[in-house]
Amino acid sequence: MVLFHHLAFRMDMGNVPSAARPIMGFLITGSFGVSIFFVLSGFLLARPFWLALDRNAPMPSLRIYALRRAARILPGFWLALIVSFILSVTISGSPLDTEHVLRFLAGFLLVSDWHWVTLFPVDNNGPLWSIGFEVTAYLLLPLCLAALFALRLRGHAARLAWIAVIGLVLALHWMIVQWAPIGEVARGWEHGLIGGAKAWMPRFNPLGFFAIFALGALAAGIQVALATMRHWLFDLVGPLAIAATIWIMAAHMGSPSEGYGLLGIPYAYPWMPLAIGVALIALPSSVAAGRLLDNPPTRFLANISFGIYVWHFLVIGLVARLLPPAFQTWLDGGWTIWLWSSALAIALSVALGTLSFYLLERPVVRWARGLEARPG
């Protein structure tokens, strides 16, 4: 979805055929895919903790949790970051100065999400901004769940306690927004990535994104409680929840792509993550809908999606720079130019995502699994 968002921004809307303008407007809301990614991650990562909690079992190993997370995202992210940085200073013309090195190092060390100067680790691969937020959520999840284990909470009490955790996180997010304002000098996207980062922050902050992530974790807790249920009503609820996510995105057509919601949290918070969470709760307990969505093509796309995410923006930029008139959509025939440019960028992004998964990400994950049995 984020890929289509960035492709749509490359199109001169004056050259879009009238029949295609609603579609292009919807594609721009593909930025909401970031919310889907955070909710899904929270759901998948919290599920083993909820299972252990309800069985009165010990908390899952934090060592194994950290090892698996690092193995899954760091190789692909670090490679994309390093390649992007090299191309940024060699092809894109970014200066090799203190600021750019600092931003790169902050991204490499996964702390770029804490300040507007470092929010975008490199000039030519904007989507890498979200990785720092994701890693912070990875760290906060077990820390917050540890309280539930310490209090020996189970069942409804544990889920209610997690709702209280979300409330606390929202309060802390509000405090950041109120008490950590950003100066107005050179603030805004017209001032480049740094200006854009200043425009996003402080509403874009790690705790606000953890609030999105935590709703996915809550959905996992509810799904675990309903795991033994199978009913056709879930076949109705799941697709309706998916339809609700589409409706929410469509409702934001023509609005800023950040879709600021409750307390300024982006991507229509809490409605977008709630709709995604309901779908994640319902589909595993459905009679048929979940099985229809669980098929080889969707599993393949899920496997390569991270690689597509970390490479696609760089690919789009390189296609535009190296293959003119690619993405020069202000020219006569701009619509046709956009179509073939986008098709090429999609094909290259899928190819890179596939190579990243099968040649780098999956081998490292398998290697890390071999380390899990070792003491330490």
C-alpha positions as CSV (number, residue, x, y, z in Angstrom):
1,M,0.0,0.0,0.0
2,V,2.8,2.4,0.9
3,L,4.4,1.6,-2.5
4,F,1.2,2.8,-4.3
5,H,1.1,5.9,-2.1
6,H,4.5,7.0,-3.3
7,L,3.7,6.1,-6.9
8,A,0.6,8.2,-6.8
9,F,2.6,11.2,-5.5
10,R,4.7,11.0,-8.6
11,M,1.7,11.7,-10.8
12,D,0.8,15.2,-12.1
13,M,-2.9,15.1,-11.2
14,G,-3.6,17.5,-14.1
15,N,-2.8,14.7,-16.5
16,V,-4.9,12.0,-14.8
17,P,-8.0,11.0,-16.8
18,S,-11.2,12.0,-15.0
19,A,-12.3,8.4,-14.7
20,A,-9.0,7.5,-12.9
21,R,-8.9,10.4,-10.4
22,P,-10.9,8.7,-7.6
23,I,-8.5,5.7,-7.9
24,M,-5.5,8.0,-7.7
25,G,-7.0,9.8,-4.7
26,F,-7.5,6.5,-3.0
27,L,-3.9,5.4,-3.8
28,I,-2.6,8.5,-2.0
29,T,-4.2,7.2,1.2
30,G,-1.9,4.1,0.9
31,S,0.2,5.8,3.6
32,F,-2.3,4.3,6.0
33,G,-0.6,1.0,5.3
34,V,1.9,2.0,8.0
35,S,-0.9,1.6,10.5
36,I,-1.7,-1.8,9.1
37,F,1.9,-2.8,9.5
38,F,2.1,-1.7,13.1
39,V,-1.2,-3.3,14.1
40,L,-0.3,-6.6,12.4
41,S,3.1,-6.6,14.1
42,G,1.6,-5.9,17.5
43,F,-0.9,-8.7,17.0
44,L,1.7,-11.3,15.9
45,L,4.3,-10.5,18.5
46,A,1.9,-10.2,21.4
47,R,0.1,-13.5,20.7
48,P,2.7,-15.8,22.3
49,F,2.7,-13.7,25.4
50,W,-1.1,-13.9,25.7
51,L,-1.0,-17.7,25.2
52,A,1.5,-18.0,28.0
53,L,-0.4,-15.6,30.3
54,D,-3.7,-17.5,30.0
55,R,-1.9,-20.9,30.6
56,N,-0.3,-19.5,33.7
57,A,3.1,-20.3,32.0
58,P,6.3,-18.3,32.4
59,M,6.8,-15.3,30.3
60,P,8.3,-16.2,26.9
61,S,12.1,-15.8,26.7
62,L,13.0,-12.2,26.0
63,R,16.4,-13.4,24.6
64,I,14.6,-15.4,22.0
65,Y,12.1,-12.6,21.3
66,A,14.9,-10.1,20.8
67,L,17.0,-12.6,18.7
68,R,14.0,-13.3,16.4
69,R,13.1,-9.6,15.9
70,A,16.7,-8.6,15.2
71,A,17.1,-11.5,12.7
72,R,13.9,-10.6,10.9
73,I,14.4,-6.9,10.3
74,L,18.0,-5.8,10.9
75,P,19.7,-7.5,7.9
76,G,17.3,-6.2,5.3
77,F,17.0,-2.8,6.9
78,W,20.7,-2.3,7.4
79,L,21.5,-3.4,3.8
80,A,18.9,-1.0,2.4
81,L,20.1,1.8,4.7
82,I,23.8,1.4,3.7
83,V,23.0,1.1,0.0
84,S,20.7,4.2,0.2
85,F,23.4,6.2,2.1
86,I,26.1,5.4,-0.5
87,L,23.8,6.2,-3.4
88,S,22.6,9.4,-1.6
89,V,26.2,10.8,-1.5
90,T,27.3,9.5,-4.9
91,I,24.3,9.7,-7.2
92,S,21.7,11.9,-5.5
93,G,24.2,14.6,-4.5
94,S,23.7,14.7,-0.7
95,P,26.7,16.2,1.1
96,L,28.9,13.9,3.2
97,D,28.7,16.2,6.2
98,T,28.2,15.9,9.9
99,E,24.4,16.1,9.7
100,H,24.0,13.3,7.1
101,V,26.4,11.1,8.9
102,L,24.6,11.7,12.2
103,R,21.3,10.8,10.6
104,F,22.7,7.7,9.1
105,L,24.2,6.5,12.4
106,A,20.9,7.3,14.2
107,G,19.1,5.1,11.7
108,F,21.7,2.3,11.9
109,L,21.5,2.3,15.7
110,L,17.6,2.4,15.5
111,V,17.2,5.6,17.5
112,S,16.3,7.9,14.6
113,D,12.7,8.2,15.9
114,W,13.5,10.4,18.8
115,H,14.4,13.7,17.1
116,W,13.3,15.6,14.0
117,V,16.9,16.0,12.7
118,T,17.4,12.2,12.6
119,L,13.8,11.1,11.7
120,F,14.8,10.5,8.1
121,P,18.1,8.5,8.2
122,V,18.9,9.2,4.5
123,D,17.7,11.6,1.8
124,N,16.7,9.2,-0.8
125,N,14.7,6.5,1.1
126,G,12.1,8.2,3.1
127,P,10.1,5.2,4.3
128,L,13.0,4.0,6.5
129,W,11.8,6.6,9.0
130,S,9.3,4.1,10.4
131,I,11.8,1.4,11.4
132,G,13.0,3.2,14.5
133,F,9.4,3.6,15.6
134,E,8.8,-0.1,15.0
135,V,11.9,-1.1,17.0
136,T,10.8,1.1,19.9
137,A,7.4,-0.7,19.9
138,Y,9.3,-4.0,19.9
139,L,11.0,-2.9,23.1
140,L,8.0,-1.5,24.9
141,L,5.7,-4.5,24.2
142,P,7.4,-7.0,26.5
143,L,8.2,-4.4,29.1
144,C,4.5,-3.6,29.4
145,L,3.3,-7.2,29.2
146,A,5.8,-8.1,32.0
147,A,3.6,-6.1,34.4
148,L,0.7,-8.4,33.5
149,F,2.9,-11.5,34.2
150,A,4.1,-9.9,37.5
151,L,0.6,-9.3,38.7
152,R,-0.5,-12.9,37.5
153,L,-3.4,-11.4,35.6
154,R,-5.3,-13.7,33.2
155,G,-8.6,-13.7,31.2
156,H,-10.7,-10.5,31.2
157,A,-8.6,-8.9,34.0
158,A,-5.5,-9.1,31.8
159,R,-7.3,-7.6,28.8
160,L,-8.7,-4.8,30.9
161,A,-5.2,-4.1,32.3
162,W,-3.9,-3.9,28.7
163,I,-6.5,-1.3,27.9
164,A,-5.3,0.7,30.9
165,V,-1.8,0.4,29.5
166,I,-3.0,1.9,26.2
167,G,-4.6,4.7,28.2
168,L,-1.4,5.4,30.0
169,V,0.5,5.4,26.7
170,L,-2.0,7.9,25.2
171,A,-1.6,10.1,28.2
172,L,2.2,10.1,27.7
173,H,1.8,10.8,24.0
174,W,-0.4,13.8,24.9
175,M,2.2,15.1,27.2
176,I,4.8,14.9,24.5
177,V,2.6,16.8,22.1
178,Q,1.8,19.5,24.6
179,W,5.2,19.9,26.2
180,A,7.7,19.2,23.4
181,P,6.7,21.7,20.7
182,I,8.8,22.1,17.6
183,G,10.0,25.5,16.4
184,E,8.3,27.1,13.4
185,V,11.6,28.1,11.6
186,A,12.0,26.1,8.4
187,R,9.1,23.9,9.4
188,G,7.1,22.2,6.5
189,W,7.7,20.0,3.5
190,E,8.7,22.9,1.4
191,H,11.9,22.9,3.4
192,G,12.8,19.3,2.5
193,L,12.9,16.2,4.7
194,I,14.1,18.0,7.8
195,G,11.3,20.5,7.5
196,G,8.9,17.7,6.9
197,A,10.1,15.9,10.0
198,K,9.5,19.1,12.0
199,A,6.0,19.3,10.5
200,W,5.3,15.7,11.6
201,M,6.8,16.0,15.1
202,P,5.8,16.0,17.9
203,R,2.5,14.3,16.8
204,F,4.7,11.6,15.2
205,N,6.5,10.2,18.3
206,P,7.4,6.7,19.5
207,L,4.7,6.5,22.1
208,G,1.9,7.6,19.7
209,F,3.0,4.8,17.4
210,F,3.2,2.3,20.2
211,A,-0.5,3.2,20.9
212,I,-1.2,1.9,17.3
213,F,0.9,-1.1,17.9
214,A,-0.7,-1.8,21.3
215,L,-4.2,-2.0,19.7
216,G,-2.8,-4.9,17.6
217,A,-1.6,-6.5,20.8
218,L,-5.0,-6.1,22.4
219,A,-6.5,-7.7,19.3
220,A,-4.2,-10.7,19.9
221,G,-5.4,-11.0,23.5
222,I,-9.0,-11.1,22.4
223,Q,-8.3,-13.5,19.5
224,V,-6.4,-15.9,21.9
225,A,-9.5,-15.8,24.2
226,L,-11.7,-16.7,21.2
227,A,-9.3,-19.1,19.6
228,T,-11.4,-22.3,20.0
229,M,-14.5,-20.7,18.5
230,R,-15.6,-21.2,14.9
231,H,-18.7,-19.5,13.7
232,W,-20.1,-18.2,10.4
233,L,-20.7,-14.8,12.1
234,F,-16.9,-14.3,12.0
235,D,-17.1,-14.7,8.2
236,L,-19.4,-11.7,8.2
237,V,-17.4,-9.6,10.8
238,G,-14.0,-10.1,9.2
239,P,-14.9,-8.9,5.7
240,L,-16.9,-6.0,7.2
241,A,-13.9,-4.9,9.2
242,I,-11.7,-5.0,6.1
243,A,-14.4,-3.0,4.3
244,A,-14.3,-0.5,7.2
245,T,-10.6,0.0,6.7
246,I,-11.2,0.7,3.0
247,W,-14.0,3.1,3.9
248,I,-11.8,4.9,6.5
249,M,-9.1,5.4,3.9
250,A,-11.6,6.6,1.3
251,A,-13.0,9.1,3.8
252,H,-9.6,10.7,4.0
253,M,-9.2,11.2,0.2
254,G,-8.3,14.8,-0.4
255,S,-7.1,15.3,3.1
256,P,-3.4,15.3,4.3
257,S,-2.0,11.8,3.9
258,E,-1.0,11.7,7.6
259,G,-4.7,11.4,8.5
260,Y,-4.3,12.7,12.0
261,G,-6.8,11.3,14.5
262,L,-7.3,11.2,18.2
263,L,-4.7,13.3,20.1
264,G,-3.0,13.9,16.7
265,I,-1.9,10.3,16.3
266,P,-1.7,9.6,12.5
267,Y,-3.6,7.3,10.2
268,A,-7.1,7.9,11.6
269,Y,-6.4,6.7,15.1
270,P,-8.1,4.8,16.7
271,W,-10.6,3.9,14.0
272,M,-8.2,2.5,11.5
273,P,-6.2,0.3,13.9
274,L,-9.5,-0.8,15.5
275,A,-10.9,-1.9,12.2
276,I,-7.7,-3.8,11.4
277,G,-7.8,-5.4,14.9
278,V,-11.3,-6.6,14.5
279,A,-10.4,-8.2,11.2
280,L,-7.5,-10.0,12.8
281,I,-9.7,-11.2,15.6
282,A,-12.5,-12.4,13.4
283,L,-10.7,-14.1,10.5
284,P,-8.9,-16.9,12.4
285,S,-12.3,-17.9,13.9
286,S,-14.2,-17.7,10.6
287,V,-15.4,-20.8,8.8
288,A,-14.3,-19.9,5.3
289,A,-13.1,-16.2,5.0
290,G,-9.8,-16.7,6.7
291,R,-9.0,-19.7,4.6
292,L,-9.8,-17.8,1.4
293,L,-7.3,-15.1,2.4
294,D,-4.6,-17.6,3.5
295,N,-3.2,-18.8,0.2
296,P,0.2,-19.1,-1.5
297,P,0.1,-15.7,-3.2
298,T,-0.8,-13.8,0.0
299,R,1.8,-15.8,2.0
300,F,4.5,-15.0,-0.6
301,L,3.6,-11.3,-0.6
302,A,3.7,-11.3,3.2
303,N,7.2,-12.8,3.1
304,I,8.6,-10.3,0.7
305,S,6.6,-7.2,2.0
306,F,9.4,-6.0,4.3
307,G,11.9,-6.1,1.5
308,I,9.5,-4.2,-0.8
309,Y,9.0,-1.6,1.9
310,V,12.6,-0.8,2.5
311,W,13.6,-0.8,-1.2
312,H,10.7,0.6,-3.2
313,F,11.2,4.3,-2.6
314,L,14.9,4.0,-3.6
315,V,13.8,2.1,-6.7
316,I,11.3,4.8,-7.7
317,G,13.9,7.5,-7.3
318,L,16.5,5.6,-9.3
319,V,14.0,4.8,-12.1
320,A,13.1,8.5,-12.3
321,R,16.8,9.6,-12.3
322,L,18.3,7.0,-14.6
323,L,15.5,6.3,-17.1
324,P,14.0,9.6,-18.3
325,P,11.2,10.4,-19.1
326,A,10.2,8.0,-16.3
327,F,7.8,9.8,-13.9
328,Q,8.0,13.0,-15.8
329,T,4.3,13.1,-15.7
330,W,3.9,16.8,-16.4
331,L,4.8,16.1,-20.1
332,D,2.3,15.3,-22.8
333,G,1.2,11.7,-22.4
334,G,2.0,12.0,-18.6
335,W,-0.6,9.3,-17.8
336,T,1.0,6.8,-20.0
337,I,4.4,7.7,-18.7
338,W,3.2,7.2,-15.2
339,L,1.7,3.8,-16.0
340,W,4.8,2.3,-17.5
341,S,7.1,4.0,-14.9
342,S,5.0,2.6,-12.1
343,A,4.8,-0.9,-13.6
344,L,8.6,-0.9,-13.9
345,A,9.1,0.3,-10.3
346,I,6.7,-2.3,-9.0
347,A,8.4,-5.1,-10.9
348,L,11.8,-4.0,-9.7
349,S,10.6,-3.5,-6.1
350,V,9.0,-7.0,-6.0
351,A,12.2,-8.5,-7.5
352,L,14.4,-6.8,-4.9
353,G,12.0,-7.8,-2.1
354,T,12.1,-11.4,-3.3
355,L,15.9,-11.4,-3.4
356,S,16.1,-9.8,0.0
357,F,13.9,-12.4,1.6
358,Y,15.3,-15.5,0.0
359,L,19.0,-14.5,-0.1
360,L,19.3,-12.5,3.1
361,E,16.3,-12.3,5.4
362,R,15.3,-16.0,5.5
363,P,18.8,-17.4,5.8
364,V,19.6,-15.1,8.7
365,V,16.3,-16.0,10.4
366,R,17.1,-19.7,10.1
367,W,20.6,-19.1,11.4
368,A,19.2,-17.3,14.4
369,R,16.8,-20.1,15.1
370,G,19.8,-22.3,15.5
371,L,21.1,-20.0,18.2
372,E,17.9,-20.2,20.2
373,A,18.7,-23.6,21.8
374,R,22.1,-22.4,23.0
375,P,22.4,-21.4,26.6
376,G,22.9,-17.7,27.3
